[in-house]
Amino acid sequence: MTMLKRATKRLAHGETPMLHSDQGWQYRMALYRRTLSQHGIEPSMSRKGNCLDNAVMENFFGILKTECFHGRTFRSVESLIAELKRYIRYYNHDRIKEKLKGLSPVEYRTQALVTG
């Protein structure tokens, strides 16, 4: 609910976003669903037991766990947050992907702007 309350405060007037999640119990709670409705947010859920509905994020979290968390211990929440921020920046700006023609995600998305 904390994340949802923060997100709804950032909505511009008239925005009607869609919020995708899995079918976890917290996303099915009446209070959570009512809050979505009150803010014009359309819920979207993966089908039960079907990770393919959210394959892009499932893939990212798998890579994040392997490359950033595996075998590591964080001494504080602050050090965890700092490492997450560092890794996400690395993933977006520096980590190359074969299926993006050897470019990072940011390089791939901006190449048309640079060459066009």
C-alpha positions in Angstrom: 0.0 0.0 0.0 2.9 2.4 0.7 4.1 2.0 -2.9 0.6 2.5 -4.3 0.0 5.6 -2.2 3.3 7.1 -3.4 2.5 6.3 -7.0 -1.0 7.8 -6.8 0.4 11.1 -5.5 2.4 11.4 -8.7 -0.4 10.9 -11.1 -1.3 13.9 -13.2 -4.9 14.9 -13.4 -6.8 12.7 -15.8 -4.1 10.0 -16.0 -5.5 6.5 -16.1 -2.6 4.1 -16.0 -2.6 0.3 -15.9 -0.8 -1.4 -13.1 0.5 -4.9 -13.9 1.2 -7.5 -11.2 1.2 -11.2 -10.5 -1.7 -12.8 -8.6 -0.1 -12.4 -5.2 -2.5 -12.1 -2.2 -1.5 -8.5 -1.6 -2.7 -7.4 -5.1 -6.1 -9.1 -4.6 -6.9 -7.4 -1.2 -10.1 -5.4 -1.2 -8.3 -2.3 0.1 -5.7 -2.4 -2.7 -8.3 -3.0 -5.4 -10.5 -0.2 -4.0 -7.5 2.2 -4.0 -6.8 1.4 -7.7 -10.4 2.1 -8.6 -10.5 5.4 -6.7 -7.5 6.6 -8.7 -8.7 5.4 -12.1 -5.9 2.8 -12.2 -6.8 -0.3 -14.2 -5.4 -3.5 -12.6 -3.8 -6.1 -14.9 -2.7 -9.5 -13.6 -0.7 -12.3 -15.1 -2.6 -15.5 -15.5 -2.1 -17.9 -12.6 1.1 -19.9 -12.9 2.1 -18.2 -16.2 5.4 -16.3 -15.9 5.3 -15.7 -19.7 2.7 -13.0 -19.2 5.4 -10.9 -17.5 8.5 -12.4 -19.2 10.4 -9.2 -19.7 10.4 -8.4 -15.9 10.9 -12.0 -14.9 14.0 -12.0 -17.1 15.3 -8.8 -15.6 14.8 -10.0 -12.0 16.5 -13.3 -12.8 19.5 -11.4 -14.2 19.5 -8.9 -11.3 19.5 -11.8 -8.8 22.3 -13.6 -10.6 24.6 -10.6 -11.3 23.9 -8.4 -8.3 22.7 -10.4 -5.3 23.9 -14.0 -5.6 26.4 -14.8 -2.8 26.2 -11.3 -1.3 25.1 -10.0 2.0 24.1 -6.4 2.6 24.8 -4.8 6.0 22.0 -2.2 5.7 19.0 -1.2 3.7 20.9 1.8 2.5 23.8 -0.3 1.1 21.2 -2.5 -0.7 19.5 0.5 -2.2 22.8 2.0 -3.3 23.8 -1.2 -4.9 20.4 -1.5 -6.7 20.7 2.0 -8.1 24.3 1.3 -9.2 23.2 -2.0 -10.9 20.2 -0.5 -12.6 22.3 2.3 -14.0 24.9 -0.3 -15.2 22.2 -2.5 -16.7 20.6 0.4 -18.7 23.8 2.3 -19.7 26.7 -0.2 -19.8 25.6 -3.8 -20.0 25.5 -4.9 -23.6 23.0 -7.4 -24.9 23.5 -9.6 -28.0 19.8 -9.3 -29.0 20.2 -5.4 -28.9 23.0 -5.7 -31.5 25.8 -5.5 -28.9 24.4 -2.2 -27.4 23.2 -1.3 -24.0 19.4 -0.7 -23.7 19.9 3.1 -23.6 22.3 3.0 -26.6 19.8 0.8 -28.5 16.8 3.1 -27.8 18.7 6.3 -28.6 20.6 5.1 -31.7 17.8 6.3 -34.1 18.0 9.8 -32.5 21.7 10.0 -33.0 21.8 8.6 -36.6 18.5 10.1 -37.7 
